[in-house]
Structures are given as C-alpha cells and as structure tokens.
Amino acid sequence: MKITRIKIQANLDQPVKLLHIADTHLTLSDKRDEEKIQDLAQRRGIEFENDGPLTGPGCVMRGLDEALEYVQHNDELLLYSGDLLDFITVRNIETVKEKFLSCDCFIAVGNHDFCSFMGVGYDSKEDRKKYWDTVQSLFLNDIGFAAREYRGLNLIALDNSDYQFTVAQIELFKAEAAKNLPILLLAHTPLFTIELYERQINKGVHCAYAVGCPEAKMDIYPEYCRREQTPTPVTLEFLDCLYRTKCVKAVLCGHMHYDDNFTTMLPNDIPQHIVGGNYKGCANEYIVGQLH
C-alpha cells in the first residue's frame, strides 16, 4: 500500500489519524449472476488488474485488504470515498459484508456503487432507486448524509455521486456547521477548481468529472456530460454555503483514479484531497491537529 501522509490544521486537544481510500472497484462474480454479468466482471477485472503499479490477479483485493489491516492494527478510522463496488453482483455484496463486518468505517458512496450491468459508472436514476436499500444495508452510516463526532472532529459524509447536492443536504449541513466543530467533508466526486479542470483536460479527458463546473468551461464537454454535470441552483447554493463555513478544514474525495494523491485548493483556502485509486494501492493518512 502506498500511503501519502497529509497534515490538516484543526484545533484539537490531541492529533487524530485517519486513513482515507476510494475506488476499489470490486468485480467479483459467480454463477449466481447472469452470464452477461459474469462476462462483464471478468473483463472489468482484467482492466483494473492492468491499470496501475499493482498488476495481476488479486491486486484489486490486495489494496483493500492492506487498508483494512492497517486501520485495525493502528486503531484508526477508515474513511471511504465511494466506488467500493464496480457494479452490483451477489459476490460483491457478500464480500463487502465480510470485509467490513469488524471495520470501523465512515463512508460516502460513489456512482459505481449503484451500477447494474453497464459497469461504466453512469448510474441511471432507475438503478439508484432499485439498489439504494441494498447499498445502504452494507454500511452503518446513512449514505445520503451522515455526521459523526470523532475525537473532536465533525466528520460529514454525503452522496454527490450524481454531481449534485440536495435541499435536504443543505439543511443538514447547516445544522452540523452550527456545532462549530472542525469539519472534514467526505464525498465521492471532487468539487470544481480550475487546477483540477486543467489537469483533467491536459490528460486528454473529455470533461472534468467535477461538481460545480461553470457552464462556460463546459464547451468541450460531450452533450451527455453537460446534461449530467451542469450544476443545479441547489448545488450552487450548497457550494456557496460550504465555502462560507469557516469550520470546514478539508474536503476528501476520490473518483479520479489517480496514481497518487492530488490536492487542490477550494475557495476560502479549503484544501481538497483527492486520493488515488485503492485498486492501485493508494491511500491517504491524515494527521489532523495543530500544525507546527
């Protein structure tokens, strides 16, 4: 496991350590799934096994197992930023229940966690409705919006895997901000910054895959990406609220499958840490407290 260690400023009595991963993309399947699902799982599994420094059979699971072992041995909370599953299968569901049964974990879901057959990350509204309860059953915290006080921190996890926020999330976030504890916000999809946008475009990606991209920057987007990622007025309202909340100390995301961590600054000097792909063996360890 390749760990990037990052310090986050916060006024705490004692420093807190947290391990952050995202994007395992489990592709396990067996005869209980339809044949086309089994074929998809094999193809997708090979793709992930050959994308990154960890290659070969078993590398995807190795990244997850090493992270789970690390938090158990070091008494740390595991933060997970979505796409634990590549798509829904019987064995994927069983594996998550087995692996996370004894793990203290706080999770935000990703777009792939709701996918059915297509396995390409585009989750239809029908899939989200169909599998919401199934995905929710895998984790202790609410996958729509959850808050947890942990050793002086206020950890917030919310679903932005469709590139949008909701009115309910705004009101819940305001209630948590009123506690005036240091907030770490956990999500799957990163929030727009010009540095992130340029990194994506310079890599040859056809869009930023970020929440809150200005429409003026979407000229190069394919039509389906514009339709999916154009921020609603409610999403812009949430972002404005977030950036004006002084107790937010960092935003923690995944989604991009980078080979390492990428940090970019949001408005009001809020750092956004985008952890590299867990299937590549990447993890971030945050040391939260006073910086010296």
N, C-alpha and C positions, 0 to 999 in steps of 0.2 A: 504494500500500500504506500502510495506517495502522498505524504502529508505536507500541506502548506500551513505554516503556523502564522496566525494573524492576531495582532493586538487590537482591541476595541476599547475606546475610552468610555468609562462609566464610573459613577461614584458609588462604589460598593465597599462594604466592610472587609470582604475578603475576595481575592480574584476568583473567577469562575472559569472553568474549562468546559468547552462543548465541542463535540465532533459533528461535522456537517458533511453530508453526502447527498447525491442526487443521481438520477438516471442510471439505474442498474439495468433496466430493460430485460426482465426475465422472459425467456422464450421457451418455457418448459411445456411439453405437451405429451399426451399418450393416447391410447386407443379409446379413451372415454370422450375425446373430442372428435369432431368430424374429420374426415380425411383431409379436406382442404385446410383445416386449421393445423393439423399435424405437418402438412407440407409447408405452410407458411412459417410455422415455428422453426422448422429445420433451416429454411432459407434465411430468415431473420437472425437466427442464432449464429450462422456462419458469418453474416455481415458484421455482427458485433465482435465475434471472436477474431476478426481480421482487421479491426479498426482501432488501432492504438498500440501502446507499448506492451500491453498484456495480450498475447495471442495464443490461439489454440484452444482445444476443448477444455471447458471448465473455467476459463479465465473470467467469465462474467460472474459466476457464482463466487469465485475466489475473492473478488473485490468486495462483495457484500459480506462474506464470512469474516474477512480480515477486519472490516469496520465493526461488525458486531462483537467480535472477540476483543477488539481494542477498548471499546466503551465499557465492557464488562470487567476487564482487568484494571481499568484506570478509573472506575467509578465516575464515568462521565455520562451525560445525557446525549443521546443521539438525535440530531436534527436531520430531517429528511425532506428534501425539496422536490418530491414528485418523480413520476415515471419509474416507480419501482417495477411495475409491470410494463411489458411492451404491448400486450393486449390480453384480454380475458381468456384464460383457459382453466380447466379444472385443476391441473397440476400447479400452475402459477399460484392460484388461490391457496391451495394446500400448503405450498412452500412458504408463502408469506406468514401464514398462521403458525407453521412450525418454527420458522426462524425468529419471529418477533414475539413469541409467547413469553419469553423471560427477559425481553429487552425493554429498558425504559426509553421510550421513543416519543418524539413530538413531530408530527408530520403534516406537510402540505401536499396535496395531490397534484398530479400532472395530467396533461391531456391524454397520454397513452394509457393511464390507469383505467380509463373508461372505454377504450377502444375494443371493438369486437373483431371482425375478420380482417379489415383492411390493413391494420398494423402499420399505418404510415403516419400516425399522430394526429390525423384530422378526426376529431370526435364529433359525431353528429349529435344533435340535440336528443335524438331518439336513444342513442347509446348512453348518454349521460343519465337520462331518466331511467332507462332499463337497468343500469348497473350501479346506480348511486348507492342503493342499500347494500349491495354486495361489497363494494369498495369500503363503505362506511364500517361494515362489520369487521374489517381487518384491523382497525385501529381504535384506540381508546378515545382520542380527541375528536371532536366534531370536525369533519373535513370541509365544511363550508366556512366556518370561522371558529377559532378556538383561542383561548387565552390561558396562560399558566404562569403563576408566580413561582419562580425557581431561584432560590438563593439570592434574593434581592433584585432579580430581573423580572420584567414582564415580557414573556415570550408570546408572540401572536402568530398564529398560522392561519392562512386563509387561501381559498381557492380562487386563483386568477388564471386558470389553465385555458379559459376561452378568451383571454386577452381583455377581459372586462371585470369591473367591480360592480357591486350592487348597492342599492339604498340601505339594505339591512347591514351590510358590511360597514358602511359609513357610520351608522348609528352605534354599532357595536364597538367600532374602533374609537369613536369619541368617548364612549364610556370608559374604555380601558386607558385612554390617554389622560383622563381626568384623575386617575390614581397617581399620576406624576412619578411613576417608577421608570427606570431606564428600559426602553422597549427595543427588542430585536424582532423585526418583522420577517417571517418566513413565508416564502411563496415559491411557486414553480417558475413562472415566467418573469424574466427581468423587466425592469422599468426603463423606458427610453432615456438614453443620454446620447449626445452627438458622438462621443467616443465609441460607444457600443455600436451605434449605427454604422460609423465609418469602418470599424473593424469587420463587421459582417459583410458590408458591400465590397471592401477591399479583398475579402476572402472569396469573392465571387458568388456569395449567397444572394438570392434574388429579393430578399427583404430582411428586415432587422429582427423579426420574431420577438418584438418587444412591446410592452404595454405602453400606450400613450404616445405613439409616434405621431408627430404633427402631419396633417394631411399634405402639406407642402413637400414633405420628404417621401411621399408615397407614389410619386410619379412613375417610378421604376417598378413598383410592385405589380405582380400579376393580379388580375381582377379578383380572383378568389381570396388572395391575401389581403387586398384592400377591404373586401367585404368583411372578412373575419377580424382584422386588426385595427380598423378605424375606431378610435375611442368614442364611446358614447358620452353624452353630457354628464351622466352619473359617474363614469370612470374618471373623467377630468376633475370632477368635484372631489372624488376620493383622493386623487393625487395631490390636489391643492391642499386638502386637509392634512394629508400625510406630511407634506413638505413644510407646513407651518407648525407642526408639532415638535417642540424643542426636545422632548424626552426620547425621540426616536434616535437610537445610536447607530443602527445599521439595518440594511435590508439584505437578506440572504436568499439567493436564488440558485437555479440550475438551468436546465433546458437546452443549453447551447452545446453540450458535448465537447467542450474544450479539453485540451490535453493537460491543462493546469488551471489554477485559479486566475480569474480576471477581475480586477477591482476597478470600478468607475465611480465618479462622484455625482450624486444626485443634488438637486437644489438644496441650499442651506447646509452644504458640506456634509451631507449624509452619505457615508460610504455604502456602496452596493457591491457585495462579494458574490461572484458567480462561480460556483465550484465546478471543477472539471468533472467529466463523466465517471461515475463509480465503476462502470464496466471497463474503464481504462485504469482502474486502481486509484483514482484521485479522491482525496478527502481534504477538507479544511479543518484545522483545530483552532478555535478561537480562545484567546485568553482575554477575558473581559474584566476590566478594573481600571485603576488609576494608571495612566501612562507616565513613565519617568524618563 
